Amino acid sequence: MAIYAYALIGLIVGILARVALPSTRLVGLWGSALLGAAGGIIGSLISSIFAPVEVTTRIHPLGIVLAVIVSALVSVGVIVFTRNKRFA
């Protein structure tokens, strides 16, 4: 059940990343939110390496931290790489 909480945390981080960097057209609001949710789930799975039982059964502080970091990296990375770039 905790995986849903991590996905919700990533969803919120993905929306905040979209609000902070709104200049892309290829990734919309829902795309950023889903990227954040995927990053939150990946972050929680990475944290399960360090605390295998704790992360999957209940919310663990390490899982929250890694979910926020990975979802922010995934969301901002995709937004930055899909931004329209001008070449001189």
Z-matrix of the N, CA and C atoms (Angstrom, degrees):
N
C 1 1.450
C 2 1.519 1 112.16
N 3 1.299 2 117.38 1 -24.15
C 4 1.457 3 119.73 2 -178.19
C 5 1.520 4 111.67 3 -70.24
N 6 1.322 5 117.54 4 -22.08
C 7 1.462 6 120.12 5 -179.28
C 8 1.521 7 110.72 6 -63.42
N 9 1.332 8 116.65 7 -30.81
C 10 1.463 9 120.19 8 176.84
C 11 1.525 10 111.41 9 -68.34
N 12 1.312 11 116.57 10 -36.29
C 13 1.460 12 120.50 11 177.20
C 14 1.523 13 110.74 12 -65.75
N 15 1.329 14 116.21 13 -40.91
C 16 1.461 15 119.29 14 177.96
C 17 1.528 16 111.23 15 -67.19
N 18 1.317 17 117.11 16 -36.39
C 19 1.464 18 120.30 17 176.48
C 20 1.525 19 110.34 18 -65.76
N 21 1.328 20 117.54 19 -38.25
C 22 1.465 21 121.08 20 177.80
C 23 1.521 22 110.85 21 -66.56
N 24 1.324 23 117.11 22 -40.32
C 25 1.465 24 120.58 23 176.34
C 26 1.522 25 110.05 24 -61.96
N 27 1.312 26 117.27 25 -45.07
C 28 1.468 27 120.97 26 177.88
C 29 1.516 28 111.99 27 -64.44
N 30 1.320 29 117.45 28 -36.52
C 31 1.465 30 121.92 29 177.42
C 32 1.518 31 110.46 30 -60.64
N 33 1.312 32 116.84 31 -44.70
C 34 1.465 33 121.02 32 178.89
C 35 1.522 34 110.95 33 -65.90
N 36 1.316 35 117.37 34 -41.86
C 37 1.466 36 120.60 35 178.41
C 38 1.526 37 110.74 36 -65.07
N 39 1.325 38 118.06 37 -38.53
C 40 1.459 39 120.96 38 177.22
C 41 1.515 40 112.25 39 -63.84
N 42 1.327 41 117.77 40 -39.87
C 43 1.469 42 120.83 41 177.12
C 44 1.524 43 110.23 42 -67.03
N 45 1.326 44 117.37 43 -40.88
C 46 1.468 45 119.82 44 177.52
C 47 1.528 46 111.61 45 -64.41
N 48 1.324 47 117.34 46 -36.23
C 49 1.465 48 120.31 47 176.58
C 50 1.523 49 110.38 48 -65.55
N 51 1.315 50 117.38 49 -37.64
C 52 1.465 51 121.10 50 178.32
C 53 1.526 52 110.97 51 -66.23
N 54 1.324 53 116.42 52 -39.79
C 55 1.462 54 120.55 53 179.15
C 56 1.530 55 110.33 54 -68.23
N 57 1.326 56 117.30 55 -37.26
C 58 1.461 57 120.94 56 -178.70
C 59 1.523 58 112.20 57 -72.82
N 60 1.331 59 118.14 58 -32.82
C 61 1.461 60 122.35 59 -177.84
C 62 1.533 61 109.65 60 -126.27
N 63 1.333 62 118.98 61 74.56
C 64 1.462 63 120.13 62 -171.30
C 65 1.528 64 115.82 63 -86.28
N 66 1.306 65 119.87 64 10.95
C 67 1.459 66 119.94 65 -170.61
C 68 1.528 67 114.36 66 -94.96
N 69 1.289 68 119.32 67 32.29
C 70 1.454 69 121.33 68 176.60
C 71 1.522 70 109.88 69 -117.93
N 72 1.303 71 117.04 70 149.52
C 73 1.456 72 121.19 71 179.98
C 74 1.524 73 112.23 72 -110.39
N 75 1.302 74 117.54 73 -21.12
C 76 1.453 75 120.49 74 -176.14
C 77 1.526 76 113.04 75 -78.76
N 78 1.313 77 116.98 76 -28.70
C 79 1.459 78 121.48 77 179.92
C 80 1.522 79 107.15 78 -115.28
N 81 1.316 80 116.10 79 114.01
C 82 1.457 81 120.67 80 -179.85
C 83 1.518 82 112.03 81 -86.02
N 84 1.316 83 115.38 82 -168.49
C 85 1.457 84 121.12 83 -179.37
C 86 1.523 85 111.38 84 -64.36
N 87 1.312 86 116.52 85 -46.11
C 88 1.471 87 119.75 86 -179.72
C 89 1.523 88 111.43 87 -69.25
N 90 1.314 89 117.36 88 -34.26
C 91 1.461 90 119.72 89 176.39
C 92 1.518 91 111.72 90 -64.78
N 93 1.321 92 116.05 91 -42.11
C 94 1.464 93 119.92 92 177.46
C 95 1.522 94 111.11 93 -65.26
N 96 1.328 95 115.90 94 -39.09
C 97 1.465 96 119.69 95 179.00
C 98 1.525 97 110.56 96 -65.00
N 99 1.321 98 117.46 97 -42.19
C 100 1.464 99 120.22 98 179.38
C 101 1.524 100 111.93 99 -69.09
N 102 1.335 101 116.67 100 -36.01
C 103 1.466 102 119.18 101 174.79
C 104 1.520 103 110.61 102 -63.48
N 105 1.322 104 117.02 103 -41.00
C 106 1.455 105 120.58 104 177.24
C 107 1.515 106 111.94 105 -63.75
N 108 1.339 107 117.10 106 -41.80
C 109 1.463 108 120.52 107 178.32
C 110 1.522 109 110.85 108 -63.55
N 111 1.320 110 116.73 109 -41.77
C 112 1.462 111 120.06 110 176.99
C 113 1.527 112 110.64 111 -63.36
N 114 1.318 113 116.97 112 -40.90
C 115 1.463 114 120.27 113 176.88
C 116 1.511 115 112.43 114 -64.38
N 117 1.340 116 117.11 115 -36.60
C 118 1.460 117 120.44 116 176.78
C 119 1.512 118 112.00 117 -64.70
N 120 1.320 119 116.05 118 -40.81
C 121 1.465 120 119.58 119 178.72
C 122 1.528 121 110.42 120 -67.96
N 123 1.317 122 116.92 121 -41.59
C 124 1.472 123 120.49 122 177.89
C 125 1.525 124 110.36 123 -63.23
N 126 1.335 125 117.06 124 -42.23
C 127 1.460 126 120.54 125 178.31
C 128 1.515 127 112.63 126 -62.60
N 129 1.325 128 116.07 127 -39.15
C 130 1.469 129 118.35 128 178.36
C 131 1.527 130 111.13 129 -69.57
N 132 1.321 131 117.17 130 -35.24
C 133 1.458 132 119.25 131 177.36
C 134 1.528 133 111.36 132 -68.65
N 135 1.330 134 116.76 133 -35.06
C 136 1.466 135 119.65 134 175.42
C 137 1.524 136 109.97 135 -65.42
N 138 1.337 137 117.09 136 -39.67
C 139 1.457 138 119.48 137 -179.83
C 140 1.524 139 111.73 138 -70.51
N 141 1.324 140 117.66 139 -19.93
C 142 1.470 141 119.38 140 177.87
C 143 1.519 142 112.10 141 -69.74
N 144 1.320 143 116.90 142 -14.75
C 145 1.463 144 120.13 143 174.42
C 146 1.525 145 110.16 144 -66.93
N 147 1.338 146 116.33 145 -36.96
C 148 1.458 147 120.91 146 -176.85
C 149 1.525 148 112.92 147 -86.44
N 150 1.325 149 117.49 148 -30.92
C 151 1.473 150 121.16 149 178.60
C 152 1.522 151 107.70 150 -137.80
N 153 1.338 152 118.62 151 80.54
C 154 1.461 153 121.41 152 -169.03
C 155 1.524 154 115.26 153 -60.76
N 156 1.307 155 118.98 154 -40.32
C 157 1.462 156 120.43 155 -176.21
C 158 1.520 157 111.12 156 -84.78
N 159 1.303 158 116.93 157 -37.02
C 160 1.456 159 121.62 158 -174.02
C 161 1.526 160 113.17 159 -65.52
N 162 1.284 161 118.46 160 -40.95
C 163 1.456 162 121.38 161 -170.89
C 164 1.519 163 112.34 162 -73.24
N 165 1.301 164 117.51 163 -38.75
C 166 1.464 165 119.13 164 -175.37
C 167 1.521 166 113.36 165 -81.24
N 168 1.332 167 118.46 166 -22.65
C 169 1.459 168 120.05 167 -177.26
C 170 1.521 169 113.43 168 -97.52
N 171 1.320 170 117.65 169 -31.92
C 172 1.462 171 120.27 170 178.12
C 173 1.515 172 109.11 171 -148.22
N 174 1.312 173 115.63 172 166.95
C 175 1.463 174 120.61 173 -176.28
C 176 1.533 175 108.78 174 -73.75
N 177 1.314 176 114.90 175 129.39
C 178 1.460 177 122.96 176 -177.75
C 179 1.529 178 108.14 177 -117.75
N 180 1.349 179 118.82 178 141.22
C 181 1.473 180 119.90 179 -179.27
C 182 1.529 181 113.84 180 -57.97
N 183 1.312 182 117.62 181 -37.60
C 184 1.460 183 120.53 182 177.75
C 185 1.524 184 110.77 183 -64.01
N 186 1.311 185 116.32 184 -39.25
C 187 1.463 186 119.87 185 177.50
C 188 1.510 187 112.32 186 -64.10
N 189 1.329 188 116.58 187 -38.87
C 190 1.465 189 120.24 188 178.52
C 191 1.518 190 110.55 189 -65.11
N 192 1.325 191 116.55 190 -45.54
C 193 1.466 192 120.57 191 -178.93
C 194 1.524 193 110.77 192 -62.35
N 195 1.319 194 117.30 193 -47.81
C 196 1.464 195 119.92 194 -179.53
C 197 1.525 196 111.79 195 -68.95
N 198 1.316 197 118.36 196 -32.60
C 199 1.458 198 120.40 197 176.74
C 200 1.520 199 110.51 198 -64.84
N 201 1.324 200 117.22 199 -41.83
C 202 1.464 201 120.74 200 178.52
C 203 1.520 202 110.92 201 -66.61
N 204 1.317 203 117.53 202 -45.19
C 205 1.465 204 120.90 203 -177.50
C 206 1.530 205 111.24 204 -65.40
N 207 1.313 206 117.58 205 -49.06
C 208 1.470 207 120.45 206 -176.86
C 209 1.526 208 110.84 207 -68.11
N 210 1.327 209 118.16 208 -40.03
C 211 1.465 210 119.00 209 179.70
C 212 1.522 211 111.27 210 -67.72
N 213 1.334 212 117.60 211 -35.83
C 214 1.458 213 119.76 212 175.75
C 215 1.521 214 110.80 213 -66.22
N 216 1.320 215 117.66 214 -42.58
C 217 1.461 216 120.60 215 178.82
C 218 1.528 217 111.90 216 -63.56
N 219 1.320 218 116.72 217 -42.85
C 220 1.464 219 120.29 218 -179.74
C 221 1.527 220 110.50 219 -66.49
N 222 1.322 221 116.98 220 -47.19
C 223 1.463 222 120.57 221 -176.94
C 224 1.523 223 111.85 222 -65.42
N 225 1.320 224 116.49 223 -50.12
C 226 1.463 225 120.17 224 -178.84
C 227 1.525 226 110.52 225 -66.74
N 228 1.322 227 117.53 226 -38.49
C 229 1.461 228 120.08 227 179.15
C 230 1.512 229 112.70 228 -61.71
N 231 1.302 230 117.72 229 -45.84
C 232 1.461 231 120.36 230 179.60
C 233 1.524 232 110.79 231 -68.56
N 234 1.321 233 117.33 232 -39.97
C 235 1.464 234 120.09 233 179.20
C 236 1.524 235 110.69 234 -63.35
N 237 1.322 236 117.47 235 -42.98
C 238 1.466 237 120.69 236 -179.24
C 239 1.528 238 110.90 237 -68.17
N 240 1.326 239 118.13 238 -40.81
C 241 1.455 240 119.99 239 -177.66
C 242 1.516 241 113.41 240 -75.53
N 243 1.320 242 118.65 241 -20.49
C 244 1.468 243 120.22 242 178.00
C 245 1.516 244 112.92 243 -97.74
N 246 1.315 245 117.22 244 2.33
C 247 1.450 246 121.20 245 178.62
C 248 1.529 247 109.76 246 -68.02
N 249 1.316 248 116.53 247 143.12
C 250 1.470 249 120.28 248 177.39
C 251 1.515 250 108.83 249 -68.67
N 252 1.329 251 115.81 250 125.41
C 253 1.466 252 120.48 251 -178.13
C 254 1.519 253 108.80 252 -111.57
N 255 1.310 254 115.39 253 139.13
C 256 1.461 255 121.00 254 177.05
C 257 1.524 256 108.86 255 -99.69
N 258 1.303 257 114.24 256 134.81
C 259 1.459 258 118.79 257 177.82
C 260 1.516 259 108.47 258 -109.41
N 261 1.330 260 116.41 259 133.33
C 262 1.469 261 120.29 260 -176.74
C 263 1.485 262 112.81 261 -80.42
